[in-house]
Amino acid sequence: MRPDTPAEHIAEAERLIRTATRYPEDQEPLLLQAAAHLELGDARDRASALYDQLLASSPADPYLIKALQAANLWEYGHEAEARALIQGIRAAAPADPAPWEVIAETLETHDELTASEECFTEAATLLIAENAPLTQATTALLTGRHRVRRLLGLPHDEWDMVADTRHIGPIPLDELHDPKRIWALGSDDPAELRAEIARLRAELGDRRAALSRPFPVAILHWPARELAELLTSYPTLAAEYPSHAAHLAHIESSLRALAASGTTNLGIVTASVPSYEAFAASEKTSPASPSLLPEYATTLAARGKATPWPPTPNTPCWCTSGKPYAECHGSTL
């Protein structure tokens, strides 16, 4: 049973500590879990002692442990020590996104928004190489950075745009990270909480209405960068996508063939690797399976993600070339 009360969390922590004693080769992950349960059980002093114990034993991931220790210390009144740990982590510039995310979120939690934004930006600058595929961990850094910049009222920059495009939820990041919404979720004011509940119910109603409407027959479009990442991760799909140019040409020809056969309500849905992998996991199917691709396209369309096809002649082409449709993939119409 999942622990729910402070006493249950402490009991689970003690069980994990006993297990770590019996299996010293697994001590680090077991004690980290134990420390998390101690924090949830409001035994933060004991959690701090576990973090110190781990740091004294040459751990595999010292910067993550220091970051977790900093977050824990700040929560129970040791702000100066926590700040010193955070400063040390930033100076060391670890190559792992996890400690960066922990310390940036710790600063955010304590209303140190400017420092948090700087921390997220330092991490992104250090860890995200130009033209390199984003991982789930580096995408999380950009999402956190987007949230803090939204709270600070800063204008979108290139990384904020990337965070927007990588987000796979039905509600845009700008809305999720709306300061009024975030503050309402953390408010003790019943009126603000009721307003947020009403807003969420309205969103749920809109979502149900969207799902009840007929959705388009949709063709999957992989942007060049996403397709390259897909084929690197799942080379068996190369038979489906021999090249990006061929992929774009196939989209247009398939849609024209469907239109000629009398099929209406046609659309294009833009794919991303994280979204596709999440869909594959939900279906308990390997992302390398070609049969999953049309199901993924249909699901995106059902979520209201489809762009109607064909565009008007002067509308930018669906392929994102920036050219008018009539001068790009619509040129032979």
DRENDREN-791235 format. One record per residue (C-alpha): residue number from 1; residue in one letter; x, y, z. Coordinates in Angstrom, 2 decimals, padded with zeros to 5 digits. Layout:
# residues N
+------+------+---------+---------+---------+
: resi : resn :      px :      py :      pz :
+------+------+---------+---------+---------+
:  NUM :    A :       X :       Y :       Z :
...
+------+------+---------+---------+---------+
***
This chain:
# residues 333
+------+------+---------+---------+---------+
: resi : resn :      px :      py :      pz :
+------+------+---------+---------+---------+
:    1 :    M :  000.00 :  000.00 :  000.00 :
:    2 :    R :  001.27 :  003.48 : -000.84 :
:    3 :    P :  002.21 :  005.47 :  002.29 :
:    4 :    D : -000.19 :  008.35 :  002.95 :
:    5 :    T :  000.36 :  009.53 :  006.51 :
:    6 :    P :  003.58 :  010.86 :  008.09 :
:    7 :    A :  003.81 :  007.74 :  010.25 :
:    8 :    E :  003.49 :  005.48 :  007.20 :
:    9 :    H :  006.20 :  007.44 :  005.38 :
:   10 :    I :  008.57 :  007.11 :  008.33 :
:   11 :    A :  007.83 :  003.38 :  008.59 :
:   12 :    E :  008.61 :  002.97 :  004.90 :
:   13 :    A :  011.84 :  004.96 :  005.32 :
:   14 :    E :  012.94 :  002.70 :  008.16 :
:   15 :    R :  012.19 : -000.38 :  006.04 :
:   16 :    L :  014.33 :  001.02 :  003.21 :
:   17 :    I :  017.18 :  001.82 :  005.62 :
:   18 :    R :  017.13 : -001.78 :  006.90 :
:   19 :    T :  017.14 : -003.05 :  003.32 :
:   20 :    A :  020.12 : -000.81 :  002.48 :
:   21 :    T :  022.04 : -002.38 :  005.37 :
:   22 :    R :  021.45 : -005.85 :  003.93 :
:   23 :    Y :  022.28 : -004.83 :  000.36 :
:   24 :    P :  025.16 : -002.32 :  000.52 :
:   25 :    E :  025.64 : -002.47 : -003.26 :
:   26 :    D :  022.21 : -000.79 : -003.62 :
:   27 :    Q :  022.66 :  001.58 : -000.70 :
:   28 :    E :  022.57 :  004.86 : -002.63 :
:   29 :    P :  019.16 :  004.50 : -004.37 :
:   30 :    L :  017.62 :  002.88 : -001.28 :
:   31 :    L :  018.77 :  005.64 :  001.07 :
:   32 :    L :  017.66 :  008.33 : -001.39 :
:   33 :    Q :  014.18 :  006.79 : -001.37 :
:   34 :    A :  014.30 :  006.62 :  002.42 :
:   35 :    A :  015.28 :  010.29 :  002.65 :
:   36 :    A :  012.36 :  011.24 :  000.41 :
:   37 :    H :  009.96 :  009.37 :  002.68 :
:   38 :    L :  011.46 :  011.03 :  005.75 :
:   39 :    E :  010.86 :  014.43 :  004.17 :
:   40 :    L :  007.25 :  013.48 :  003.44 :
:   41 :    G :  006.96 :  012.32 :  007.05 :
:   42 :    D :  008.23 :  015.72 :  008.24 :
:   43 :    A :  011.38 :  014.16 :  009.67 :
:   44 :    R :  013.64 :  016.51 :  007.77 :
:   45 :    D :  016.48 :  016.35 :  010.27 :
:   46 :    R :  016.71 :  012.59 :  009.74 :
:   47 :    A :  016.56 :  013.07 :  005.98 :
:   48 :    S :  019.41 :  015.56 :  006.22 :
:   49 :    A :  021.47 :  013.02 :  008.19 :
:   50 :    L :  020.91 :  010.43 :  005.44 :
:   51 :    Y :  022.04 :  012.88 :  002.76 :
:   52 :    D :  025.18 :  013.60 :  004.81 :
:   53 :    Q :  025.77 :  009.85 :  005.20 :
:   54 :    L :  025.54 :  009.38 :  001.44 :
:   55 :    L :  027.86 :  012.30 :  000.69 :
:   56 :    A :  030.46 :  010.84 :  003.04 :
:   57 :    S :  030.51 :  007.53 :  001.13 :
:   58 :    S :  031.75 :  008.66 : -002.33 :
:   59 :    P :  028.32 :  008.44 : -004.02 :
:   60 :    A :  027.79 :  007.96 : -007.75 :
:   61 :    D :  025.75 :  011.17 : -008.03 :
:   62 :    P :  027.04 :  013.64 : -005.42 :
:   63 :    Y :  025.60 :  016.77 : -007.05 :
:   64 :    L :  022.07 :  015.37 : -007.09 :
:   65 :    I :  022.40 :  014.45 : -003.41 :
:   66 :    K :  023.69 :  017.94 : -002.61 :
:   67 :    A :  020.77 :  019.46 : -004.52 :
:   68 :    L :  018.26 :  017.34 : -002.61 :
:   69 :    Q :  020.00 :  018.22 :  000.65 :
:   70 :    A :  019.78 :  021.93 : -000.21 :
:   71 :    A :  016.06 :  021.67 : -000.92 :
:   72 :    N :  015.50 :  019.79 :  002.33 :
:   73 :    L :  017.61 :  022.16 :  004.46 :
:   74 :    W :  015.83 :  025.26 :  003.15 :
:   75 :    E :  012.46 :  023.73 :  004.04 :
:   76 :    Y :  013.32 :  023.43 :  007.71 :
:   77 :    G :  015.07 :  026.69 :  008.36 :
:   78 :    H :  018.68 :  026.24 :  007.21 :
:   79 :    E :  018.54 :  028.75 :  004.36 :
:   80 :    A :  022.16 :  029.90 :  004.54 :
:   81 :    E :  023.49 :  026.34 :  004.31 :
:   82 :    A :  021.09 :  025.58 :  001.47 :
:   83 :    R :  022.23 :  028.66 : -000.47 :
:   84 :    A :  025.86 :  027.65 : -000.02 :
:   85 :    L :  025.15 :  024.18 : -001.43 :
:   86 :    I :  023.27 :  025.67 : -004.39 :
:   87 :    Q :  026.10 :  028.08 : -005.11 :
:   88 :    G :  028.60 :  025.22 : -004.99 :
:   89 :    I :  026.57 :  023.15 : -007.45 :
:   90 :    R :  026.29 :  026.06 : -009.87 :
:   91 :    A :  030.05 :  026.65 : -009.66 :
:   92 :    A :  030.75 :  022.97 : -010.32 :
:   93 :    A :  028.46 :  023.01 : -013.41 :
:   94 :    P :  027.53 :  019.30 : -013.38 :
:   95 :    A :  026.73 :  017.66 : -016.72 :
:   96 :    D :  023.58 :  016.00 : -015.35 :
:   97 :    P :  020.27 :  017.93 : -015.72 :
:   98 :    A :  018.76 :  016.51 : -012.50 :
:   99 :    P :  020.66 :  018.58 : -009.89 :
:  100 :    W :  020.13 :  021.73 : -011.96 :
:  101 :    E :  016.39 :  021.13 : -012.03 :
:  102 :    V :  016.23 :  020.48 : -008.27 :
:  103 :    I :  018.13 :  023.64 : -007.29 :
:  104 :    A :  016.28 :  025.84 : -009.81 :
:  105 :    E :  012.92 :  024.59 : -008.51 :
:  106 :    T :  014.10 :  025.10 : -004.93 :
:  107 :    L :  014.86 :  028.74 : -005.71 :
:  108 :    E :  011.50 :  029.06 : -007.44 :
:  109 :    T :  009.65 :  027.55 : -004.47 :
:  110 :    H :  011.15 :  030.20 : -002.21 :
:  111 :    D :  010.26 :  033.07 : -004.57 :
:  112 :    E :  013.83 :  033.53 : -005.79 :
:  113 :    L :  012.49 :  033.76 : -009.33 :
:  114 :    T :  015.33 :  035.71 : -010.92 :
:  115 :    A :  017.93 :  033.35 : -009.47 :
:  116 :    S :  015.81 :  030.38 : -010.55 :
:  117 :    E :  015.60 :  031.67 : -014.13 :
:  118 :    E :  019.36 :  032.24 : -014.16 :
:  119 :    C :  019.91 :  028.71 : -012.90 :
:  120 :    F :  017.64 :  027.14 : -015.54 :
:  121 :    T :  019.37 :  029.24 : -018.22 :
:  122 :    E :  022.86 :  028.24 : -017.03 :
:  123 :    A :  021.83 :  024.60 : -017.21 :
:  124 :    A :  020.33 :  024.95 : -020.68 :
:  125 :    T :  023.41 :  026.78 : -021.96 :
:  126 :    L :  025.68 :  024.10 : -020.54 :
:  127 :    L :  023.72 :  020.98 : -021.45 :
:  128 :    I :  021.81 :  021.70 : -024.66 :
:  129 :    A :  024.12 :  021.51 : -027.65 :
:  130 :    E :  023.14 :  023.31 : -030.85 :
:  131 :    N :  021.17 :  021.08 : -033.24 :
:  132 :    A :  021.40 :  018.15 : -030.80 :
:  133 :    P :  018.20 :  016.21 : -029.99 :
:  134 :    L :  016.57 :  017.13 : -026.70 :
:  135 :    T :  016.17 :  014.42 : -024.08 :
:  136 :    Q :  013.32 :  014.14 : -021.62 :
:  137 :    A :  015.57 :  015.62 : -018.92 :
:  138 :    T :  016.70 :  018.64 : -020.96 :
:  139 :    T :  013.13 :  019.22 : -022.13 :
:  140 :    A :  012.13 :  019.37 : -018.45 :
:  141 :    L :  014.74 :  022.09 : -017.91 :
:  142 :    L :  013.25 :  024.18 : -020.72 :
:  143 :    T :  009.73 :  023.62 : -019.36 :
:  144 :    G :  010.78 :  024.80 : -015.89 :
:  145 :    R :  012.57 :  027.77 : -017.41 :
:  146 :    H :  009.43 :  028.65 : -019.40 :
:  147 :    R :  007.34 :  028.57 : -016.21 :
:  148 :    V :  009.68 :  030.85 : -014.26 :
:  149 :    R :  010.05 :  033.30 : -017.14 :
:  150 :    R :  006.24 :  033.43 : -017.41 :
:  151 :    L :  006.05 :  034.25 : -013.70 :
:  152 :    L :  008.64 :  037.00 : -014.21 :
:  153 :    G :  006.72 :  038.43 : -017.17 :
:  154 :    L :  009.66 :  038.00 : -019.54 :
:  155 :    P :  009.05 :  037.83 : -023.30 :
:  156 :    H :  009.39 :  034.51 : -025.09 :
:  157 :    D :  012.83 :  033.70 : -026.42 :
:  158 :    E :  014.02 :  030.84 : -028.66 :
:  159 :    W :  014.16 :  028.30 : -025.84 :
:  160 :    D :  010.65 :  029.24 : -024.70 :
:  161 :    M :  009.47 :  028.54 : -028.24 :
:  162 :    V :  011.19 :  025.14 : -028.12 :
:  163 :    A :  009.47 :  024.37 : -024.81 :
:  164 :    D :  006.13 :  025.29 : -026.40 :
:  165 :    T :  006.68 :  022.96 : -029.35 :
:  166 :    R :  007.86 :  020.05 : -027.17 :
:  167 :    H :  004.85 :  020.30 : -024.86 :
:  168 :    I :  002.42 :  017.47 : -025.63 :
:  169 :    G : -000.51 :  018.29 : -023.33 :
:  170 :    P : -003.88 :  019.62 : -024.55 :
:  171 :    I : -003.41 :  022.95 : -022.71 :
:  172 :    P : -000.64 :  025.25 : -024.05 :
:  173 :    L :  002.28 :  025.98 : -021.74 :
:  174 :    D :  001.51 :  029.69 : -021.69 :
:  175 :    E : -001.86 :  028.89 : -020.15 :
:  176 :    L : -000.52 :  026.24 : -017.78 :
:  177 :    H :  002.13 :  028.68 : -016.60 :
:  178 :    D : -000.20 :  031.67 : -016.33 :
:  179 :    P :  000.87 :  033.37 : -013.07 :
:  180 :    K : -002.73 :  033.83 : -011.93 :
:  181 :    R : -003.36 :  030.14 : -012.41 :
:  182 :    I : -000.20 :  029.04 : -010.59 :
:  183 :    W : -000.82 :  031.40 : -007.69 :
:  184 :    A : -004.46 :  030.28 : -007.45 :
:  185 :    L : -003.38 :  026.63 : -007.19 :
:  186 :    G : -001.18 :  027.53 : -004.22 :
:  187 :    S : -003.69 :  029.86 : -002.60 :
:  188 :    D : -005.50 :  029.38 :  000.69 :
:  189 :    D : -008.29 :  031.71 : -000.46 :
:  190 :    P : -011.45 :  029.60 : -001.02 :
:  191 :    A : -012.72 :  032.04 : -003.66 :
:  192 :    E : -009.55 :  031.69 : -005.73 :
:  193 :    L : -009.63 :  027.91 : -005.41 :
:  194 :    R : -013.31 :  027.80 : -006.47 :
:  195 :    A : -012.50 :  029.98 : -009.49 :
:  196 :    E : -009.68 :  027.63 : -010.51 :
:  197 :    I : -011.93 :  024.59 : -010.10 :
:  198 :    A : -014.55 :  026.28 : -012.30 :
:  199 :    R : -011.90 :  027.02 : -014.91 :
:  200 :    L : -010.72 :  023.40 : -014.89 :
:  201 :    R : -014.30 :  022.16 : -015.23 :
:  202 :    A : -014.82 :  024.46 : -018.22 :
:  203 :    E : -011.65 :  023.11 : -019.83 :
:  204 :    L : -012.85 :  019.56 : -019.22 :
:  205 :    G : -016.18 :  020.43 : -020.86 :
:  206 :    D : -014.41 :  021.89 : -023.89 :
:  207 :    R : -012.24 :  018.79 : -024.08 :
:  208 :    R : -015.24 :  016.47 : -024.00 :
:  209 :    A : -016.98 :  018.56 : -026.64 :
:  210 :    A : -013.92 :  018.42 : -028.88 :
:  211 :    L : -013.76 :  014.64 : -028.53 :
:  212 :    S : -017.44 :  014.31 : -029.41 :
:  213 :    R : -017.02 :  016.13 : -032.74 :
:  214 :    P : -015.96 :  014.28 : -035.89 :
:  215 :    F : -012.22 :  014.59 : -036.29 :
:  216 :    P : -010.29 :  014.72 : -039.55 :
:  217 :    V : -008.74 :  011.94 : -041.49 :
:  218 :    A : -005.23 :  012.97 : -040.54 :
:  219 :    I : -001.78 :  012.36 : -042.00 :
:  220 :    L :  001.27 :  012.41 : -039.75 :
:  221 :    H :  003.90 :  015.11 : -040.39 :
:  222 :    W :  007.36 :  014.77 : -038.86 :
:  223 :    P :  009.44 :  017.98 : -038.93 :
:  224 :    A :  012.99 :  017.36 : -040.14 :
:  225 :    R :  014.57 :  017.42 : -036.68 :
:  226 :    E :  011.94 :  015.16 : -035.16 :
:  227 :    L :  012.20 :  012.68 : -038.04 :
:  228 :    A :  015.98 :  012.53 : -037.67 :
:  229 :    E :  015.60 :  011.82 : -033.94 :
:  230 :    L :  012.91 :  009.21 : -034.62 :
:  231 :    L :  015.03 :  007.30 : -037.12 :
:  232 :    T :  018.10 :  007.49 : -034.89 :
:  233 :    S :  016.12 :  005.95 : -032.03 :
:  234 :    Y :  014.08 :  003.51 : -034.14 :
:  235 :    P :  015.99 :  002.70 : -037.34 :
:  236 :    T :  013.44 :  000.06 : -038.38 :
:  237 :    L :  011.08 :  002.93 : -039.29 :
:  238 :    A :  013.46 :  004.02 : -042.07 :
:  239 :    A :  011.41 :  001.88 : -044.46 :
:  240 :    E :  008.44 :  004.16 : -043.74 :
:  241 :    Y :  010.48 :  007.33 : -044.13 :
:  242 :    P :  013.31 :  006.95 : -046.68 :
:  243 :    S :  014.01 :  010.70 : -046.54 :
:  244 :    H :  012.41 :  013.86 : -045.20 :
:  245 :    A :  011.72 :  015.18 : -048.71 :
:  246 :    A :  010.04 :  011.89 : -049.64 :
:  247 :    H :  008.00 :  012.04 : -046.42 :
:  248 :    L :  006.70 :  015.53 : -047.28 :
:  249 :    A :  005.88 :  014.53 : -050.86 :
:  250 :    H :  004.02 :  011.44 : -049.59 :
:  251 :    I :  001.88 :  013.56 : -047.25 :
:  252 :    E :  000.75 :  015.83 : -050.08 :
:  253 :    S :  000.14 :  012.99 : -052.55 :
:  254 :    S : -001.80 :  010.94 : -049.98 :
:  255 :    L : -004.05 :  013.86 : -049.09 :
:  256 :    R : -004.72 :  014.63 : -052.74 :
:  257 :    A : -005.61 :  010.99 : -053.38 :
:  258 :    L : -008.01 :  010.99 : -050.44 :
:  259 :    A : -009.61 :  014.22 : -051.62 :
:  260 :    A : -010.00 :  012.82 : -055.14 :
:  261 :    S : -011.77 :  009.77 : -053.73 :
:  262 :    G : -014.33 :  012.01 : -052.05 :
:  263 :    T : -012.95 :  011.92 : -048.51 :
:  264 :    T : -013.66 :  015.15 : -046.64 :
:  265 :    N : -012.43 :  016.74 : -043.42 :
:  266 :    L : -008.77 :  016.06 : -044.14 :
:  267 :    G : -005.97 :  017.28 : -041.88 :
:  268 :    I : -002.31 :  017.12 : -040.94 :
:  269 :    V : -001.01 :  016.46 : -037.43 :
:  270 :    T :  002.53 :  017.37 : -036.39 :
:  271 :    A :  004.39 :  014.62 : -034.58 :
:  272 :    S :  007.14 :  014.76 : -031.97 :
:  273 :    V :  009.28 :  011.94 : -030.61 :
:  274 :    P :  008.42 :  012.46 : -026.89 :
:  275 :    S :  004.71 :  012.53 : -027.70 :
:  276 :    Y :  005.00 :  009.42 : -029.87 :
:  277 :    E :  006.97 :  007.54 : -027.22 :
:  278 :    A :  004.41 :  008.48 : -024.57 :
:  279 :    F :  001.62 :  007.24 : -026.85 :
:  280 :    A :  003.49 :  003.97 : -027.46 :
:  281 :    A :  003.89 :  003.50 : -023.71 :
:  282 :    S :  000.19 :  004.12 : -023.15 :
:  283 :    E : -000.60 :  001.50 : -025.80 :
:  284 :    K :  002.00 : -000.92 : -024.39 :
:  285 :    T :  003.55 : -001.13 : -027.86 :
:  286 :    S :  007.09 : -000.57 : -029.11 :
:  287 :    P :  007.60 :  002.81 : -030.85 :
:  288 :    A :  009.48 :  000.85 : -033.53 :
:  289 :    S :  006.21 : -000.72 : -034.72 :
:  290 :    P :  005.06 :  000.87 : -038.04 :
:  291 :    S :  001.46 : -000.11 : -037.31 :
:  292 :    L :  001.44 :  002.34 : -034.39 :
:  293 :    L :  001.98 :  005.39 : -036.63 :
:  294 :    P : -001.59 :  005.68 : -038.03 :
:  295 :    E : -003.06 :  005.11 : -034.57 :
:  296 :    Y : -000.88 :  007.93 : -033.23 :
:  297 :    A : -002.07 :  010.23 : -036.04 :
:  298 :    T : -005.71 :  009.42 : -035.31 :
:  299 :    T : -005.24 :  010.06 : -031.60 :
:  300 :    L : -003.62 :  013.45 : -032.20 :
:  301 :    A : -006.49 :  014.38 : -034.50 :
:  302 :    A : -009.02 :  013.30 : -031.89 :
:  303 :    R : -007.30 :  015.64 : -029.43 :
:  304 :    G : -007.89 :  018.58 : -031.76 :
:  305 :    K : -004.29 :  018.77 : -032.98 :
:  306 :    A : -005.06 :  018.56 : -036.71 :
:  307 :    T : -004.52 :  021.45 : -039.12 :
:  308 :    P : -007.10 :  021.43 : -041.95 :
:  309 :    W : -005.87 :  020.57 : -045.43 :
:  310 :    P : -005.54 :  022.06 : -048.01 :
:  311 :    P : -004.43 :  025.52 : -046.90 :
:  312 :    T : -005.52 :  028.50 : -048.97 :
:  313 :    P : -003.00 :  029.36 : -051.73 :
:  314 :    N : -001.47 :  032.31 : -049.86 :
:  315 :    T : -001.35 :  030.59 : -046.44 :
:  316 :    P :  002.09 :  029.36 : -045.33 :
:  317 :    C :  002.59 :  025.78 : -046.43 :
:  318 :    W :  001.87 :  023.05 : -043.90 :
:  319 :    C :  005.48 :  021.80 : -044.26 :
:  320 :    T :  006.73 :  024.92 : -042.36 :
:  321 :    S :  008.99 :  026.03 : -045.22 :
:  322 :    G :  007.63 :  029.57 : -044.79 :
:  323 :    K :  006.58 :  029.72 : -048.44 :
:  324 :    P :  002.95 :  030.23 : -049.46 :
:  325 :    Y :  001.22 :  026.90 : -050.08 :
:  326 :    A :  000.70 :  027.78 : -053.76 :
:  327 :    E :  004.46 :  028.18 : -054.21 :
:  328 :    C :  005.41 :  025.09 : -052.19 :
:  329 :    H :  003.55 :  021.78 : -051.94 :
:  330 :    G :  000.45 :  023.27 : -053.53 :
:  331 :    S :  002.30 :  024.43 : -056.63 :
:  332 :    T :  000.95 :  021.67 : -058.89 :
:  333 :    L : -002.71 :  022.17 : -057.97 :
+------+------+---------+---------+---------+
***
